[in-house]
Amino acid sequence: MSSLVAYFSATGTTARAATRLAQAIGADLFEIVPERPYSAADLNWNDKSSRSSVEMANESCRPAIASLVDNMDDYDTVYVGFPVWWYVEPRIVDTFLEAHDLAGKTVVPFATSGGSGLGRAPQRMAELAPGARVAEGRMLNGNPGLDELRDWVASL
C-alpha cells in the first residue's frame, strides 16, 4: 500500500507544504480543488458576509469539490492538509473526507496557519471519517526540511 497527500490550499502556502511532504515520503499528491474557486474577497475573514465566513459559520456546509480520488483503495495512509480557518479545517476539507470511504485507513492532518494550531481539527476529522484512525497531526508552517518531514512521518 502507499500514501496519499491530499490538500486544500487557498493561497498556495499549504500547497507548498503538501508538495514538500509528498516529496519527502514518496507519496502521491492530490489537490482538493473547489468547484467554484475562492476569490480574495471570499477569503476575507474580517467580512462576516464573505464566502469563507458564511461557510465556517455553518457546520453542515459542504462546498462542492471539482473531483474525487479515483483510486482511494490504493492508499493505507492519507495525509490531509489545509489552512486553519476558525481553529479547524475548512468546510471543503469536510466535503473531501465525507466523499471518500476512509475506513481502515490512517488519516494524518497537517496544516498551515499564520497564528493558530490544529485546534479541534483532528477531533472533527475523526467524526467525519468513521472507521479511520486519525492521528494527532502537525503544523507545517515555515519550510520544514525533507529529513524533518521523514522523521515526523516515521514517528507516527
Backbone torsions as a table, in degrees:
resi	resn	phi	psi	omega
1	MET	NA	163.9	-177.1
2	SER	-134.5	-178.4	-176.7
3	SER	-113.3	151.3	176.3
4	LEU	-125.0	136.0	170.6
5	VAL	-107.7	108.2	177.9
6	ALA	-107.2	138.4	-176.1
7	TYR	-149.7	151.8	169.0
8	PHE	-115.3	131.0	179.6
9	SER	-134.1	122.7	-178.7
10	ALA	-85.3	-33.4	-174.8
11	THR	-125.2	-1.0	179.9
12	GLY	106.0	-17.6	-178.2
13	THR	-64.9	-49.1	180.0
14	THR	-68.4	-32.8	176.9
15	ALA	-59.6	-42.7	179.3
16	ARG	-63.8	-43.5	179.6
17	ALA	-64.3	-42.4	-178.9
18	ALA	-64.8	-43.2	179.8
19	THR	-62.4	-41.7	179.4
20	ARG	-66.4	-41.1	178.3
21	LEU	-63.5	-46.7	179.4
22	ALA	-59.8	-40.8	178.5
23	GLN	-63.6	-43.2	-176.9
24	ALA	-63.7	-36.5	-173.0
25	ILE	-111.5	3.5	178.4
26	GLY	68.2	37.0	-178.4
27	ALA	-97.2	158.9	171.5
28	ASP	-73.8	157.7	-176.3
29	LEU	-123.3	135.3	178.6
30	PHE	-138.0	124.0	177.4
31	GLU	-91.5	128.4	173.8
32	ILE	-81.5	103.7	-174.1
33	VAL	-102.5	127.1	176.9
34	PRO	-68.2	140.9	176.6
35	GLU	-58.6	-37.6	175.9
36	ARG	-116.3	110.5	-176.4
37	PRO	-57.3	152.6	177.0
38	TYR	-86.1	131.6	174.3
39	SER	-90.4	170.7	176.0
40	ALA	-59.4	-40.3	178.7
41	ALA	-64.2	-36.6	178.0
42	ASP	-61.2	-31.5	-174.6
43	LEU	-92.0	3.4	-177.9
44	ASN	-75.1	95.1	-176.1
45	TRP	-70.4	-12.6	176.0
46	ASN	-79.3	-13.7	-179.8
47	ASP	-101.1	109.7	-177.2
48	LYS	-62.2	-17.5	179.4
49	SER	-101.1	5.7	177.0
50	SER	-69.3	157.0	-177.8
51	ARG	-55.2	-47.0	-177.9
52	SER	-65.3	-38.7	178.6
53	SER	-64.1	-43.7	179.7
54	VAL	-64.2	-44.5	179.4
55	GLU	-61.5	-45.7	-175.8
56	MET	-71.6	-22.1	177.2
57	ALA	-76.5	-13.6	-176.7
58	ASN	-115.0	103.4	-178.1
59	GLU	-55.1	-28.9	-176.0
60	SER	-94.4	1.4	179.2
61	CYS	-65.4	132.6	177.7
62	ARG	-135.2	88.8	178.8
63	PRO	-59.1	140.7	-177.8
64	ALA	-68.3	142.7	175.3
65	ILE	-109.4	150.9	-173.0
66	ALA	-70.0	-32.2	-178.0
67	SER	-157.4	163.9	178.7
68	LEU	-112.8	165.9	173.8
69	VAL	-77.6	116.7	-177.1
70	ASP	-69.7	-32.4	-171.2
71	ASN	-117.8	43.6	-177.2
72	MET	-57.6	-28.6	179.3
73	ASP	-62.4	-19.3	-178.4
74	ASP	-75.6	-11.1	-173.0
75	TYR	-112.1	138.2	174.1
76	ASP	-102.8	-20.8	177.7
77	THR	-129.2	130.3	179.2
78	VAL	-124.3	113.5	174.4
79	TYR	-86.0	127.0	-176.7
80	VAL	-118.4	114.9	-176.0
81	GLY	-109.3	149.3	-176.4
82	PHE	-166.5	158.3	167.9
83	PRO	-78.7	144.6	178.5
84	VAL	-77.7	124.4	176.3
85	TRP	-120.2	121.7	177.2
86	TRP	53.7	41.4	174.8
87	TYR	68.7	13.8	175.7
88	VAL	-144.1	-175.2	176.4
89	GLU	-77.0	148.5	175.9
90	PRO	-62.1	152.5	-177.9
91	ARG	-59.3	-28.3	179.2
92	ILE	-64.7	-27.9	174.8
93	VAL	-69.5	-36.7	175.0
94	ASP	-60.1	-41.7	177.0
95	THR	-56.5	-48.2	-179.8
96	PHE	-59.5	-47.9	-177.9
97	LEU	-61.9	-44.4	-177.5
98	GLU	-74.1	-21.5	-178.1
99	ALA	-82.4	-10.7	-178.3
100	HIS	-121.6	144.7	174.8
101	ASP	-83.9	107.4	-177.6
102	LEU	-106.3	9.2	179.3
103	ALA	-57.7	134.3	179.0
104	GLY	84.0	-4.9	-179.7
105	LYS	-100.5	161.2	170.9
106	THR	-97.8	126.4	177.6
107	VAL	-109.2	126.4	-177.3
108	VAL	-119.6	108.1	178.0
109	PRO	-73.5	143.6	166.9
110	PHE	-143.5	151.1	-173.5
111	ALA	-148.7	166.0	172.8
112	THR	-125.3	149.0	-179.8
113	SER	-163.1	147.9	175.5
114	GLY	-77.8	-14.2	-176.4
115	GLY	-165.2	2.3	-179.4
116	SER	-129.3	167.1	177.1
117	GLY	-92.1	-162.8	-179.0
118	LEU	-69.3	-17.8	179.2
119	GLY	56.7	-134.2	-178.1
120	ARG	-89.2	5.7	-174.9
121	ALA	-54.1	-49.6	-179.1
122	PRO	-58.9	-40.0	179.7
123	GLN	-66.1	-44.4	178.7
124	ARG	-62.5	-43.0	-177.8
125	MET	-63.7	-36.1	177.6
126	ALA	-62.5	-37.4	178.1
127	GLU	-68.4	-32.6	-176.1
128	LEU	-86.3	-11.7	-179.3
129	ALA	-125.5	70.5	-176.5
130	PRO	-59.3	136.2	178.6
131	GLY	86.5	-7.6	176.1
132	ALA	-90.3	153.5	172.0
133	ARG	-96.0	114.6	-179.3
134	VAL	-98.9	118.6	-179.8
135	ALA	-76.0	167.6	-178.8
136	GLU	-61.4	-37.5	178.6
137	GLY	83.6	-175.8	-174.1
138	ARG	-160.9	150.0	170.6
139	MET	-80.7	136.2	177.8
140	LEU	-119.2	50.6	176.7
141	ASN	-73.7	161.7	-179.7
142	GLY	74.5	-143.3	-178.1
143	ASN	-139.4	74.6	-177.8
144	PRO	-60.5	143.0	-179.8
145	GLY	-70.7	160.7	-179.3
146	LEU	-59.9	-41.9	179.3
147	ASP	-64.9	-39.4	177.8
148	GLU	-62.1	-41.9	178.6
149	LEU	-66.1	-42.2	178.5
150	ARG	-62.6	-42.0	178.9
151	ASP	-62.3	-41.5	178.4
152	TRP	-61.3	-48.0	-179.0
153	VAL	-62.9	-39.6	178.5
154	ALA	-64.2	-29.3	-178.1
155	SER	-77.2	-12.7	-179.4
156	LEU	-72.2	NA	NA
